[in-house]
Amino acid sequence: MTMEKVSFKSGDGHRLEGRLVMPEQPVGGAVLCHAHPLYGGSMSNAPIPAMQRALEAESWASLRFNFRGVRLSEGIYGGGVHEVKDVAGAIEHVAGLLPGKPMAVAGWSFGSLVALSAAAADARVKSYVAVAPPVSTGPRMDLPELPPPERLAVWRARVLAVCGDHDQFCKPKDLERWANEVSPRATVKIIEGTDHYFADALDVLAKTVAEFISGVE
């Protein structure tokens, strides 16, 4: 994987660090969002580079990055609210490199919820993937809420929600209910024999995500 270190600005001006993969003839661009910053989340979390490799195999450019306050990214943790501006900045950066190409946004765990808020507000995003959104945790951690119903009602992006059948923080039945709230047209996939971290199923996860994203017409 040919990868370039990059930096870009969040929607509110913080300088964020990222890793960009740009195939020779990219068919589209994707933004990848990592897990909760206060629980060890960073762009190096295994599911994120795994998805980036799988997207490259489908000739998709992709940007993974660290949310504000993580490693070399400026700022401090924003409670899952200000991080939406980080995703917005990442979308803007990739879209600027690939004018006219389809855009996708995918996130793992906390990152999937932050990604949703940014994706639903940007008409350039044609596909959205939620990997193990922590919808079964209750009030134990601060997490972004769903975008307003009126926003989701007019949102036309393709939606995939995926988790493992042994996920500790995203029970399949909760994922199905949540995905239906996001979009009645959402696709839900359950990967057997794995949990929230996809330790023995990274390749399956990555392939599932990349094939869905690359299915954009």
Secondary structure, DSSP 8 states (H G I E B T S, - for coil): --EEEEEEE-TTS-EEEEEEE--SS-SEEEEEE-S-GGGT--TTSTHHHHHHHHHHHTTEEEEEE--TTSTTS-S---TTTTHHHHHHHHHHHHHHHSTTS-EEEEEETHHHHHHHHHHTT-TTEEEEEEES--TTSGGGS-------HHHHHT---EEEEEEETT-SS--HHHHHHHHHHH-TT-EEEEETT--TT-TT-HHHHHHHHHHHHTT--
